[in-house]
Amino acid sequence: MTTDVEKYEDAMSTTTTSPAPHSDVPTGRKPEGGRVGGGLFDPKQLLKSCPDALRKLDPRVMVKSPVMFVVLIGSVVTTVLAIKDPGDWFGWAITVWLWLTTIFANLAEAVAEGRGKAQADTLRKAKTDTVARRIIGKNEERVPGAELRIGDLVVCEAGDIIPGDGDVVEGVASVDESAITGESAPVIRESGGDRSAVTGGTKVLSDRIVIKITTKPGETFIDRMISLVEGAARQKTPNEVALNILLASLTIVFLLAVVTLKPFAIYAGADEQTSMIVLTALLVCLIPTTIGALLSAIGIAGMDRLVQRNVLAMSGRAVEAAGDVSTLLLDKTGTITLGNRQAAGFVPVRGTTDAEVADAAQLSSLADETPEGRSIVVLAKEKYGLRERHQGELAHAEWIAFTAQTRMSGVDVDGRQVRKGATGSVVAWVEEQGGTVASDARELTDRIAQAGGTPLLVAAKDDRGARVLGVIHLKDVVKDGMRERFDELRRMGIKTIMITGDNPLTAKAIAEEAGVDDFLAEATPEDKMALIKREQAGGKLVAMTGDGTNDAPALAQADVGVAMNTGTSAAKEAGNMVDLDSDPTKLIEIVEIGKQLLITRGALTTFSIANDVAKYFAIIPAMFAVAHPSLDKLNIMGLASPESAILSAVVFNALIIVALVPLALKGVRYRPTSADRMLRRNLGLYGLGGLIAPFVGIKIIDLLLSLIPGIG
């Protein structure tokens, strides 16, 4: 007879997924059936973003970006001056392009936010006003889901919408979470263990579960997702604040430079070339408007790229931290290996038969709800014909459940004690009971461990005393391509540490096969916490994944803590990211996306500042060549006139923002490499490119303007 959980697991194992599409992040993928829509410039989305871009012209919004606030003030000043002199075509041309510069900057941010709002609309559809069946004593009452409070118990059966976030405290059921994850395959939710958390708005497909509500109405996981993807909860990260301070400082420097031009022009007899409109336009051209316009869009797009991969970042700070991570803690099972570690055989010590080992192993595993424990029960039944027993048949027995601390499970029944678990734990138990460990037991465990398997000892205490009966051989397989992935991380300067409950020999064999830098064997939650603190004390940023309540302290301590959506509520509250696909391997992708965000911001900052320097030397000689013909030698571009030089620079300044929006939203193409090599590449590409682009762009625009009568 198979249990409900095993029946669901068998059904779930037949689900397949399609290959992931290509992404600029080497390992990036989008969830099948995900909520990503439209391209970078989806016309419908662009149209929806235009009103938002105009609303952002509010000075209370613009002041958050010092550079663009200066552009807004300049636009207002030139508008007033142009109205005073309606016949001045030059003033009106400058005014129009300054306003376009401001609108283009707002449009870039609005487009980035619009992609998140489109996802939020889909999530809102999952929020329905449900009627909950709340348990009061032995009775049930129907109440609106909005009236549920923390601690309430509710019943959900097949076809019901789960009314709120909570943990399953009774029963097991398959649940449709496609509204949250975009994945159509159902998932199993059951009481106990690390798969007990359920999300409001998801649908129960089979059986009956009792849920304990863990969040208040309006604070559910879907509510938080909507707030985050819309950008309503987005705050500037420390790096963004620091960059804004730098940009504001550069703006002040260029403002002083422009202000000093007026008295210099009066002294040089070139006062006509330095009107208020000209100086305002010159200031806007010289300050770092490119990065100032795109800074918010870059941050929003970085979080959006995570959302597209079904990872929810609770803050932009978490995404940035992922880009600076220097140590990755990776669980062996499910991350480095396939995670379906199964019992492959029972090996007896001398004086014991394999049938005896199988019987004791099955009995001691009845209280072990882990996949490994269940596989032991099934193997004993299939290979040795042992009837599959259940805890309910042994009502008088005392069960010892498996925990991460004890790393051992078992049962005390009919004067006999049986234990199964990690080698060190079982050996310690046998010695505590006054028994001895057979010499060949150590040989058997070493042989299995050296082969890359995981040995579990089986021991018993009866009238013959405490002794080891034999060894259970668990097998797992390292995922394809992991060594290459770890080589890439090593080139990026990231240290990888494998975390496992296996003994040191097994851990060493798998670590060498996978190619990780280090490993922590026989790890307990306390060991994880100590390792994270030790790495952080050395000035390193640490990232890890987890799904259980026992992982919560370590997730909270880590700089980047990625909780699995299938995990407990405590784990999801502790982490600063949640992976809706519950794929531990995605931690590597998250780090790459974080690095891509930082590289994009750095590259566009370099380009913007280089732009400013180039525009300064391109425009100033052309402005004063009329008053000082000797300066004409510095007018290397041969710009037609001072008016054409200024107007060409203003037009270029606006158009370069539009040209770089796709790069800001998509991100600079990221290749795993060392920091020094990456710096040289970006300085060459974006630094040199930022110096050359204005000379080429302004000259082309100047040539086009010269074709217009009255300008050339």
C-alpha positions as CSV (number, residue, x, y, z in Angstrom):
1,M,0.0,0.0,0.0
2,T,1.4,3.4,-1.0
3,T,0.8,6.6,1.0
4,D,-0.9,9.6,-0.4
5,V,2.4,11.5,-0.4
6,E,4.1,8.8,-2.4
7,K,1.2,8.7,-4.8
8,Y,1.5,12.4,-5.4
9,E,5.3,12.2,-5.7
10,D,5.0,9.6,-8.4
11,A,2.5,11.7,-10.3
12,M,4.6,14.8,-10.0
13,S,7.8,13.0,-11.3
14,T,6.2,12.5,-14.7
15,T,6.0,16.3,-15.3
16,T,8.6,17.6,-17.8
17,T,9.6,21.1,-18.7
18,S,10.7,22.6,-21.9
19,P,14.2,24.0,-22.6
20,A,14.8,27.5,-21.5
21,P,15.2,30.3,-24.0
22,H,18.5,32.1,-24.5
23,S,19.3,35.0,-22.3
24,D,22.2,37.5,-22.0
25,V,22.9,36.1,-18.6
26,P,24.7,32.9,-19.5
27,T,22.5,30.7,-17.4
28,G,19.4,32.8,-17.3
29,R,16.0,31.3,-18.1
30,K,12.4,32.4,-17.9
31,P,9.8,30.2,-16.3
32,E,7.7,28.3,-18.6
33,G,4.3,29.9,-18.8
34,G,5.7,32.9,-17.0
35,R,4.3,36.3,-17.0
36,V,6.8,38.1,-19.1
37,G,5.3,40.0,-22.0
38,G,6.4,42.2,-24.8
39,G,9.8,43.3,-25.9
40,L,11.9,46.2,-24.7
41,F,9.7,48.6,-26.7
42,D,6.4,46.9,-26.8
43,P,4.2,49.6,-28.5
44,K,1.3,49.0,-26.2
45,Q,3.5,49.2,-23.1
46,L,5.2,52.3,-24.5
47,L,1.9,54.0,-25.0
48,K,0.8,53.2,-21.5
49,S,4.1,54.6,-20.1
50,C,3.7,58.0,-21.8
51,P,1.2,59.4,-19.3
52,D,3.4,58.2,-16.4
53,A,6.4,59.9,-18.0
54,L,4.4,63.2,-18.0
55,R,3.2,62.8,-14.5
56,K,6.8,62.4,-13.3
57,L,7.4,66.0,-14.4
58,D,6.1,66.9,-11.0
59,P,9.0,68.7,-9.2
60,R,8.4,66.6,-6.1
61,V,9.2,63.5,-8.1
62,M,12.0,65.1,-10.2
63,V,13.9,66.3,-7.1
64,K,14.8,62.7,-6.2
65,S,17.2,62.8,-9.2
66,P,19.4,65.9,-8.7
67,V,20.7,65.9,-12.3
68,M,17.3,65.7,-14.0
69,F,15.9,68.2,-11.5
70,V,18.5,70.7,-12.9
71,V,17.4,69.8,-16.4
72,L,13.8,70.5,-15.4
73,I,14.7,73.9,-14.0
74,G,16.6,74.7,-17.1
75,S,13.6,73.7,-19.2
76,V,11.4,76.1,-17.3
77,V,13.9,78.9,-17.5
78,T,14.3,78.6,-21.3
79,T,10.5,78.3,-21.7
80,V,10.1,81.7,-19.9
81,L,12.8,83.3,-22.0
82,A,11.4,81.9,-25.2
83,I,7.9,83.2,-24.4
84,K,9.4,86.7,-23.8
85,D,11.0,86.6,-27.3
86,P,8.5,84.6,-29.5
87,G,10.5,85.3,-32.7
88,D,13.7,83.6,-31.4
89,W,13.7,80.3,-33.2
90,F,16.9,79.2,-31.4
91,G,15.4,79.7,-28.0
92,W,12.3,77.7,-28.9
93,A,14.4,74.9,-30.4
94,I,16.5,74.7,-27.3
95,T,13.4,74.7,-25.1
96,V,11.7,71.9,-27.0
97,W,14.8,69.7,-26.8
98,L,15.4,70.3,-23.1
99,W,11.8,69.3,-22.4
100,L,12.3,66.2,-24.6
101,T,15.4,65.4,-22.6
102,T,13.4,65.4,-19.3
103,I,10.5,63.4,-20.8
104,F,12.9,60.8,-22.3
105,A,14.4,60.3,-18.9
106,N,11.0,59.9,-17.3
107,L,9.9,57.6,-20.1
108,A,12.9,55.3,-19.5
109,E,11.9,54.9,-15.9
110,A,8.2,54.6,-16.7
111,V,8.9,51.8,-19.3
112,A,11.0,49.9,-16.7
113,E,8.2,50.3,-14.1
114,G,5.5,49.4,-16.7
115,R,7.0,46.0,-17.2
116,G,6.5,45.4,-13.5
117,K,3.0,46.8,-13.5
118,A,2.0,44.4,-16.3
119,Q,3.1,41.5,-14.0
120,A,1.3,43.1,-11.1
121,D,-2.0,43.1,-13.1
122,T,-1.6,39.4,-13.6
123,L,-1.0,38.9,-9.9
124,R,-4.1,41.0,-9.0
125,K,-6.2,38.5,-10.9
126,A,-5.0,35.9,-8.5
127,K,-6.4,37.9,-5.6
128,T,-10.0,37.0,-5.2
129,D,-12.4,37.6,-2.4
130,T,-12.7,34.1,-1.0
131,V,-14.9,32.7,1.7
132,A,-12.9,30.8,4.3
133,R,-14.0,27.8,6.3
134,R,-12.6,28.8,9.7
135,I,-12.5,26.1,12.5
136,I,-13.9,27.2,15.8
137,G,-13.6,24.4,18.3
138,K,-15.1,21.4,16.7
139,N,-17.3,23.4,14.3
140,E,-16.7,25.3,11.1
141,E,-17.9,28.8,10.1
142,R,-17.8,30.6,6.8
143,V,-16.2,34.0,7.0
144,P,-14.7,36.4,4.3
145,G,-11.0,35.8,3.8
146,A,-10.4,39.4,4.7
147,E,-11.5,38.7,8.3
148,L,-8.9,36.0,8.9
149,R,-6.3,36.7,11.6
150,I,-2.9,35.2,12.4
151,G,-3.4,31.9,14.1
152,D,-6.8,31.1,12.6
153,L,-7.3,27.5,11.4
154,V,-9.1,27.1,8.0
155,V,-10.1,24.0,6.0
156,C,-9.5,23.7,2.3
157,E,-10.6,20.9,0.1
158,A,-10.3,20.1,-3.6
159,G,-11.4,23.1,-5.7
160,D,-11.0,25.6,-2.9
161,I,-8.9,28.8,-3.2
162,I,-6.6,29.1,-0.3
163,P,-7.8,32.3,1.5
164,G,-4.5,33.4,3.0
165,D,-0.8,32.6,3.6
166,G,-0.2,29.9,6.1
167,D,1.3,26.5,7.0
168,V,-0.4,23.2,6.6
169,V,-0.9,21.6,10.0
170,E,-2.9,18.6,8.9
171,G,-3.2,16.6,5.7
172,V,-1.5,16.5,2.3
173,A,-2.8,17.9,-1.0
174,S,-1.7,18.9,-4.5
175,V,-1.9,22.6,-5.0
176,D,-1.9,24.7,-8.2
177,E,0.5,27.6,-7.7
178,S,0.5,28.7,-11.4
179,A,-0.9,32.2,-10.4
180,I,2.3,32.8,-8.4
181,T,5.0,30.8,-10.2
182,G,3.7,30.6,-13.8
183,E,4.4,26.8,-13.6
184,S,1.3,24.7,-14.5
185,A,2.5,21.5,-12.8
186,P,0.9,21.0,-9.3
187,V,3.0,20.9,-6.2
188,I,2.7,18.9,-3.0
189,R,1.9,20.6,0.3
190,E,1.8,18.6,3.5
191,S,2.0,19.1,7.3
192,G,5.4,18.9,8.9
193,G,8.7,19.1,7.1
194,D,9.8,21.9,4.8
195,R,6.9,21.8,2.3
196,S,4.2,23.0,4.6
197,A,3.9,26.7,3.4
198,V,0.9,27.7,1.2
199,T,0.2,31.0,-0.4
200,G,-3.2,32.8,-0.5
201,G,-4.8,32.8,-4.0
202,T,-3.5,29.4,-5.0
203,K,-5.9,26.5,-5.6
204,V,-6.2,23.1,-3.9
205,L,-6.5,20.4,-6.5
206,S,-7.1,17.3,-4.4
207,D,-7.7,16.0,-0.9
208,R,-8.2,18.1,2.3
209,I,-5.8,20.2,4.4
210,V,-6.0,22.3,7.5
211,I,-4.0,25.6,7.3
212,K,-2.8,27.8,10.1
213,I,-2.9,31.5,8.9
214,T,0.4,33.2,9.4
215,T,-0.2,36.7,7.8
216,K,-2.6,39.6,8.2
217,P,-5.0,40.5,5.3
218,G,-3.2,42.9,3.0
219,E,0.2,41.6,4.0
220,T,0.1,38.3,2.1
221,F,2.8,37.1,-0.3
222,I,0.8,38.2,-3.3
223,D,0.3,41.6,-1.8
224,R,4.1,41.9,-1.2
225,M,4.8,40.7,-4.8
226,I,2.4,43.3,-6.3
227,S,4.0,46.1,-4.2
228,L,7.5,45.0,-5.2
229,V,7.1,44.4,-8.9
230,E,5.2,47.7,-9.2
231,G,8.1,49.5,-7.6
232,A,5.9,51.0,-4.9
233,A,8.2,49.6,-2.2
234,R,11.4,50.3,-4.1
235,Q,13.9,52.5,-2.2
236,K,17.2,53.7,-3.5
237,T,20.1,51.4,-2.7
238,P,23.2,52.6,-0.9
239,N,25.1,52.4,-4.2
240,E,22.5,54.5,-6.0
241,V,22.6,57.1,-3.2
242,A,26.4,57.2,-3.4
243,L,26.2,57.6,-7.2
244,N,23.6,60.3,-6.9
245,I,25.9,62.2,-4.6
246,L,28.7,61.9,-7.2
247,L,26.5,63.0,-10.0
248,A,25.3,66.0,-7.9
249,S,28.9,66.9,-7.2
250,L,29.8,66.8,-10.9
251,T,26.7,68.9,-11.6
252,I,27.9,71.6,-9.1
253,V,31.4,71.5,-10.7
254,F,30.0,72.0,-14.2
255,L,27.6,74.7,-12.9
256,L,30.5,76.7,-11.6
257,A,32.3,76.2,-14.9
258,V,29.3,77.5,-16.9
259,V,28.8,80.5,-14.5
260,T,32.4,81.6,-14.9
261,L,31.9,81.7,-18.7
262,K,29.6,84.7,-18.5
263,P,32.2,87.2,-17.1
264,F,34.9,85.7,-19.3
265,A,32.7,86.2,-22.3
266,I,32.0,89.8,-21.3
267,Y,35.7,90.4,-20.9
268,A,36.5,88.8,-24.3
269,G,33.8,90.7,-26.1
270,A,31.7,87.6,-26.8
271,D,28.7,88.4,-24.7
272,E,26.3,87.6,-27.5
273,Q,27.4,84.0,-27.5
274,T,26.6,83.5,-23.8
275,S,23.0,84.4,-23.4
276,M,21.0,82.8,-20.6
277,I,19.5,80.3,-23.0
278,V,22.9,79.3,-24.3
279,L,24.4,78.9,-20.8
280,T,21.4,76.9,-19.7
281,A,21.7,74.6,-22.7
282,L,25.5,74.3,-22.2
283,L,25.0,73.3,-18.6
284,V,22.5,70.6,-19.5
285,C,24.9,69.3,-22.1
286,L,27.8,69.1,-19.7
287,I,26.2,67.6,-16.6
288,P,25.9,63.8,-16.5
289,T,22.3,63.6,-17.8
290,T,22.8,60.2,-19.5
291,I,23.4,58.2,-16.3
292,G,21.1,60.6,-14.3
293,A,18.3,59.8,-16.7
294,L,18.8,56.0,-16.7
295,L,19.9,55.4,-13.1
296,S,16.4,54.5,-11.8
297,A,15.6,52.4,-14.9
298,I,18.8,50.4,-14.5
299,G,17.8,49.5,-10.9
300,I,14.2,48.7,-11.7
301,A,15.2,46.6,-14.7
302,G,17.6,44.6,-12.6
303,M,14.9,43.6,-10.2
304,D,12.6,42.9,-13.2
305,R,15.2,40.5,-14.7
306,L,15.0,38.5,-11.4
307,V,11.2,38.6,-11.5
308,Q,11.3,37.2,-15.1
309,R,13.2,34.3,-13.7
310,N,10.7,33.8,-10.9
311,V,12.9,35.2,-8.2
312,L,11.3,37.9,-5.9
313,A,13.9,40.3,-4.4
314,M,12.6,42.0,-1.3
315,S,14.8,45.1,-2.0
316,G,17.2,46.5,-4.5
317,R,19.9,46.2,-1.8
318,A,19.6,42.4,-2.1
319,V,20.2,42.5,-5.9
320,E,23.3,44.7,-5.5
321,A,24.6,42.5,-2.7
322,A,24.3,39.5,-5.1
323,G,26.5,41.3,-7.5
324,D,29.2,41.8,-4.9
325,V,29.0,38.2,-3.4
326,S,32.4,36.6,-2.9
327,T,31.3,33.3,-1.2
328,L,28.5,31.0,-2.3
329,L,27.2,28.4,0.1
330,L,25.5,25.6,-1.9
331,D,23.6,22.7,-0.5
332,K,24.8,19.5,-2.1
333,T,21.5,17.8,-2.5
334,G,19.4,19.3,-5.3
335,T,21.9,22.0,-6.1
336,I,25.2,20.2,-6.9
337,T,23.7,16.8,-7.2
338,L,20.3,15.8,-8.8
339,G,18.8,15.6,-5.3
340,N,17.1,12.3,-5.7
341,R,19.4,10.4,-3.4
342,Q,17.9,7.0,-3.0
343,A,18.7,3.8,-1.1
344,A,20.6,1.4,-3.4
345,G,21.4,-1.5,-1.0
346,F,21.9,-2.8,2.5
347,V,25.3,-4.1,3.4
348,P,25.6,-6.2,6.7
349,V,28.6,-6.3,9.0
350,R,30.0,-9.7,9.9
351,G,27.6,-11.8,11.8
352,T,24.5,-10.1,10.4
353,T,22.4,-10.8,7.3
354,D,21.3,-8.2,4.8
355,A,17.7,-9.2,5.5
356,E,18.2,-8.2,9.2
357,V,19.7,-4.9,8.1
358,A,16.8,-4.3,5.7
359,D,14.2,-5.0,8.5
360,A,15.9,-2.7,11.0
361,A,16.4,0.0,8.4
362,Q,12.8,0.0,7.3
363,L,11.6,0.0,10.9
364,S,13.9,2.9,11.9
365,S,12.9,4.9,8.8
366,L,9.1,4.9,9.4
367,A,9.5,8.2,11.4
368,D,11.8,9.7,8.8
369,E,9.8,11.8,6.4
370,T,12.8,12.7,4.2
371,P,12.9,11.4,0.6
372,E,15.9,9.2,1.7
373,G,13.9,7.8,4.5
374,R,11.0,6.9,2.3
375,S,13.3,5.3,-0.3
376,I,14.7,3.0,2.4
377,V,11.2,1.8,3.3
378,V,10.4,1.2,-0.4
379,L,13.7,-0.7,-1.1
380,A,13.2,-3.0,1.9
381,K,9.8,-3.8,0.6
382,E,10.8,-4.3,-3.0
383,K,14.1,-6.1,-2.6
384,Y,13.4,-8.2,0.5
385,G,9.7,-8.6,0.4
386,L,9.2,-6.9,3.7
387,R,5.6,-5.7,4.3
388,E,5.5,-1.9,4.4
389,R,4.6,-1.0,7.9
390,H,3.2,2.2,9.2
391,Q,3.5,4.1,12.5
392,G,-0.1,3.6,13.2
393,E,0.4,-0.2,13.4
394,L,2.8,0.3,16.4
395,A,0.7,2.5,18.6
396,H,2.8,1.5,21.7
397,A,6.1,2.4,20.0
398,E,8.1,5.5,20.8
399,W,9.2,7.2,17.5
400,I,12.3,9.2,17.1
401,A,11.9,11.6,14.2
402,F,14.8,12.6,12.0
403,T,16.1,16.1,12.7
404,A,19.0,18.2,11.3
405,Q,20.5,18.4,14.8
406,T,20.5,14.6,15.6
407,R,20.8,13.4,12.0
408,M,19.2,10.2,13.2
409,S,15.8,8.5,13.3
410,G,14.5,5.4,14.9
411,V,12.0,3.6,17.2
412,D,11.8,2.0,20.6
413,V,9.4,-0.9,20.6
414,D,9.0,-4.2,22.4
415,G,12.1,-3.8,24.5
416,R,14.2,-3.1,21.3
417,Q,15.8,0.2,20.2
418,V,16.6,0.7,16.5
419,R,18.5,3.7,15.1
420,K,19.5,4.7,11.6
421,G,21.4,7.8,10.5
422,A,24.7,9.6,9.8
423,T,27.8,7.5,10.7
424,G,29.0,9.8,13.5
425,S,25.5,10.1,15.1
426,V,24.9,6.4,15.2
427,V,28.4,5.5,16.4
428,A,27.9,8.0,19.3
429,W,24.5,6.5,20.1
430,V,26.0,2.9,20.2
431,E,28.8,4.0,22.5
432,E,26.4,5.9,24.8
433,Q,24.4,2.6,25.1
434,G,27.5,0.8,26.2
435,G,28.0,-1.1,22.9
436,T,30.9,-1.4,20.5
437,V,31.2,-0.7,16.8
438,A,32.3,-3.6,14.6
439,S,35.6,-3.0,12.9
440,D,34.3,-3.8,9.4
441,A,31.5,-1.2,9.8
442,R,34.1,1.6,9.4
443,E,35.6,-0.2,6.4
444,L,32.1,-0.5,4.8
445,T,31.3,3.2,5.3
446,D,34.7,4.3,4.0
447,R,34.3,2.2,0.9
448,I,30.9,3.6,0.1
449,A,32.0,7.2,0.8
450,Q,35.1,6.9,-1.3
451,A,32.9,5.8,-4.2
452,G,30.8,9.0,-3.9
453,G,27.9,7.3,-2.1
454,T,26.4,8.2,1.3
455,P,26.6,5.6,4.0
456,L,24.0,5.5,6.8
457,L,24.6,3.2,9.7
458,V,21.9,1.0,11.1
459,A,22.2,0.0,14.8
460,A,20.1,-1.8,17.4
461,K,20.0,-2.4,21.1
462,D,18.3,-5.5,22.6
463,D,19.1,-8.3,24.9
464,R,22.4,-8.8,23.0
465,G,23.5,-5.3,23.7
466,A,24.0,-2.2,21.4
467,R,25.7,-2.9,18.1
468,V,25.9,-1.8,14.5
469,L,24.0,-4.1,12.2
470,G,25.1,-2.8,8.8
471,V,25.2,0.1,6.3
472,I,22.6,1.6,4.0
473,H,24.1,2.7,0.7
474,L,22.5,6.0,-0.7
475,K,23.4,7.1,-4.2
476,D,23.2,10.5,-5.8
477,V,24.6,11.9,-9.1
478,V,26.4,15.2,-9.7
479,K,24.5,17.4,-12.2
480,D,25.9,17.8,-15.7
481,G,28.0,20.9,-16.3
482,M,28.5,21.8,-12.6
483,R,32.3,21.7,-12.8
484,E,32.2,24.2,-15.7
485,R,29.8,26.5,-13.7
486,F,32.2,26.4,-10.7
487,D,35.2,27.2,-13.0
488,E,33.3,30.3,-14.2
489,L,32.6,31.4,-10.7
490,R,36.3,30.9,-9.8
491,R,37.3,33.1,-12.7
492,M,34.9,35.7,-11.3
493,G,36.7,35.5,-7.9
494,I,33.9,33.7,-6.1
495,K,34.6,31.0,-3.7
496,T,32.2,28.0,-3.6
497,I,31.5,26.0,-0.5
498,M,29.4,22.8,-0.6
499,I,27.2,22.2,2.5
500,T,26.2,18.6,3.2
501,G,25.2,16.4,6.0
502,D,27.3,13.6,4.6
503,N,30.5,12.4,6.3
504,P,33.8,14.0,5.3
505,L,34.8,11.2,2.9
506,T,31.6,11.3,0.9
507,A,31.7,15.1,0.9
508,K,35.3,15.2,-0.3
509,A,34.6,12.7,-3.1
510,I,31.6,14.7,-4.4
511,A,33.4,18.1,-3.9
512,E,36.3,16.9,-6.1
513,E,33.9,15.5,-8.7
514,A,31.9,18.8,-8.8
515,G,34.9,21.1,-8.6
516,V,33.9,23.2,-5.6
517,D,36.6,25.1,-3.7
518,D,35.7,23.8,-0.2
519,F,33.1,21.8,1.7
520,L,31.5,21.6,5.1
521,A,30.6,18.0,6.0
522,E,28.1,16.7,8.6
523,A,26.8,20.3,8.8
524,T,24.2,21.3,11.3
525,P,22.3,24.7,11.2
526,E,24.7,26.0,13.9
527,D,27.7,25.0,11.6
528,K,26.1,26.9,8.7
529,M,25.7,30.0,10.9
530,A,29.3,29.8,12.2
531,L,30.6,29.5,8.6
532,I,28.7,32.5,7.4
533,K,29.9,34.6,10.3
534,R,33.5,33.5,9.7
535,E,33.4,34.4,6.1
536,Q,31.8,37.8,6.8
537,A,34.4,38.5,9.5
538,G,36.9,38.2,6.7
539,G,35.1,41.0,4.8
540,K,33.3,38.8,2.3
541,L,29.7,38.9,1.2
542,V,27.9,35.5,1.5
543,A,25.0,34.1,-0.4
544,M,23.1,30.9,0.4
545,T,19.8,29.1,-0.1
546,G,17.4,27.4,2.3
547,D,13.9,26.1,2.7
548,G,13.5,24.9,6.3
549,T,12.8,26.6,9.6
550,N,16.2,25.5,10.7
551,D,17.7,27.4,7.8
552,A,16.0,30.7,8.9
553,P,18.8,32.0,11.2
554,A,21.5,31.4,8.5
555,L,19.2,33.0,5.8
556,A,18.8,36.1,7.9
557,Q,22.5,36.3,8.6
558,A,23.6,35.8,5.0
559,D,24.0,38.9,2.8
560,V,21.9,37.2,0.1
561,G,19.5,34.7,1.5
562,V,17.4,32.9,-1.1
563,A,14.4,31.1,0.4
564,M,12.6,28.4,-1.6
565,N,8.9,29.0,-2.2
566,T,8.2,25.4,-1.2
567,G,9.8,26.1,2.1
568,T,8.4,27.2,5.5
569,S,7.0,30.6,6.2
570,A,9.9,31.2,8.6
571,A,12.4,30.6,5.9
572,K,10.7,33.0,3.5
573,E,10.4,35.7,6.1
574,A,14.1,35.3,7.0
575,G,15.5,35.5,3.4
576,N,15.7,38.7,1.3
577,M,14.8,36.8,-1.9
578,V,12.3,34.1,-2.7
579,D,12.7,31.7,-5.6
580,L,9.2,30.8,-6.8
581,D,10.5,27.8,-8.7
582,S,12.3,26.4,-5.6
583,D,15.4,25.7,-7.6
584,P,18.5,26.0,-5.4
585,T,20.8,26.0,-8.5
586,K,19.3,29.4,-9.4
587,L,21.5,31.0,-6.7
588,I,24.3,31.1,-9.3
589,E,22.0,32.9,-11.8
590,I,21.1,35.4,-9.1
591,V,24.7,36.3,-8.5
592,E,25.2,36.7,-12.3
593,I,22.2,39.0,-12.6
594,G,23.4,41.1,-9.6
595,K,26.8,41.4,-11.3
596,Q,25.2,42.4,-14.6
597,L,23.3,45.1,-12.8
598,L,26.4,46.6,-11.2
599,I,28.3,46.3,-14.5
600,T,25.5,48.0,-16.4
601,R,25.4,50.9,-13.9
602,G,29.2,51.3,-14.0
603,A,29.4,51.1,-17.8
604,L,26.8,53.7,-18.4
605,T,28.3,56.0,-15.7
606,T,31.7,55.7,-17.4
607,F,30.0,56.4,-20.8
608,S,28.1,59.4,-19.4
609,I,31.1,61.1,-17.7
610,A,33.3,60.5,-20.8
611,N,30.5,62.1,-22.9
612,D,30.5,65.2,-20.7
613,V,34.3,65.6,-21.1
614,A,34.0,65.2,-24.9
615,K,31.1,67.6,-25.2
616,Y,33.0,70.3,-23.3
617,F,35.9,70.2,-25.7
618,A,33.6,69.9,-28.7
619,I,31.3,72.9,-27.9
620,I,33.4,75.6,-26.1
621,P,35.9,76.2,-29.0
622,A,32.9,76.6,-31.5
623,M,31.2,79.0,-29.1
624,F,34.1,81.4,-28.8
625,A,35.8,81.0,-32.2
626,V,33.9,84.1,-33.5
627,A,35.3,86.4,-30.7
628,H,38.7,84.7,-30.7
629,P,39.6,83.3,-34.2
630,S,42.6,81.6,-32.7
631,L,40.3,79.2,-30.9
632,D,39.0,78.0,-34.3
633,K,42.0,75.7,-34.4
634,L,40.4,73.8,-31.5
635,N,37.1,73.5,-33.4
636,I,38.3,70.2,-34.8
637,M,34.8,69.2,-35.9
638,G,34.3,72.3,-37.9
639,L,30.9,73.0,-36.5
640,A,28.9,75.5,-38.6
641,S,28.1,78.2,-36.0
642,P,27.9,78.7,-32.3
643,E,24.1,78.3,-32.4
644,S,24.5,75.1,-34.4
645,A,27.1,73.8,-32.0
646,I,24.8,74.3,-29.0
647,L,21.7,73.0,-30.6
648,S,23.5,69.9,-32.0
649,A,24.8,69.1,-28.5
650,V,21.4,69.5,-27.0
651,V,19.8,67.3,-29.6
652,F,22.5,64.7,-29.2
653,N,22.1,64.9,-25.4
654,A,18.5,63.9,-25.7
655,L,18.8,61.3,-28.4
656,I,21.6,59.4,-26.6
657,I,19.3,58.8,-23.7
658,V,16.8,57.1,-26.1
659,A,19.6,55.1,-27.7
660,L,20.8,53.7,-24.4
661,V,17.4,52.8,-22.9
662,P,17.5,49.3,-24.4
663,L,20.9,48.8,-22.9
664,A,19.7,50.0,-19.5
665,L,16.7,47.7,-19.5
666,K,18.4,44.6,-21.0
667,G,21.7,45.1,-19.2
668,V,25.3,45.0,-20.4
669,R,26.2,41.6,-21.8
670,Y,27.9,39.8,-18.9
671,R,30.7,37.3,-19.3
672,P,32.3,35.6,-16.3
673,T,35.8,36.9,-16.0
674,S,38.2,38.6,-13.5
675,A,37.4,42.0,-12.1
676,D,40.6,43.5,-13.7
677,R,39.9,42.2,-17.1
678,M,36.2,43.4,-16.9
679,L,37.4,46.8,-15.8
680,R,39.8,47.1,-18.8
681,R,37.1,46.0,-21.2
682,N,34.5,48.4,-19.9
683,L,36.9,51.3,-19.9
684,G,37.9,50.5,-23.4
685,L,34.4,50.0,-24.7
686,Y,32.3,52.5,-22.7
687,G,35.0,55.0,-21.7
688,L,36.5,55.4,-25.2
689,G,33.1,55.0,-26.8
690,G,31.8,57.8,-24.5
691,L,34.6,60.1,-25.8
692,I,34.1,59.3,-29.5
693,A,30.3,59.2,-29.6
694,P,29.7,63.0,-29.0
695,F,32.2,64.0,-31.7
696,V,30.5,61.8,-34.2
697,G,26.9,62.4,-33.1
698,I,27.2,66.2,-32.8
699,K,28.9,66.5,-36.1
700,I,26.2,64.5,-37.9
701,I,23.5,66.5,-36.3
702,D,25.4,69.7,-37.2
703,L,25.5,68.7,-40.8
704,L,21.8,68.0,-40.9
705,L,21.0,71.4,-39.2
706,S,23.2,73.2,-41.7
707,L,20.8,72.1,-44.4
708,I,18.0,74.1,-42.8
709,P,17.9,77.7,-44.1
710,G,18.8,80.3,-41.5
711,I,20.7,77.9,-39.2
712,G,23.9,76.8,-41.1
